[in-house]
Amino acid sequence: MTFVADENFPQPALAALRQAGWEVFSVAEECPGISDEEVAALCSESQRILLTFDKDFGELVFRRGLPAGSGVVLFRFIAESPEHVADAALALLQSQPDIRGTFCVIGRDRIRIRPMRPVR
């Protein structure tokens, strides 16, 4: 699986995931300032899973039907450190090795996974 880190994703967490062997495209590094719709389109076109702290993606994906590629991981907690973010992402993939086609919400105490509508 490959990923897109939204502009709000912490740089040290991005580095930790890359060090763990993840292939992660960074919006902050490659195309800062693009809109959420453009981020979703980028994910859809490249079939990458979005890593974000922006809860607006739930609205875009479920209410407006905007495709977000092969999935979304929404972090909904206040991170103690960038390593905490990376650890949460790694824990998700250890518990759910294939999250393509899902909208995952990582909270402080739990992970919720919901299937996304197929892209037409």
Order of alpha helices (4+ residues) and beta strands (2+ residues): beta-alpha-beta-alpha-alpha-beta-beta-alpha-beta-beta
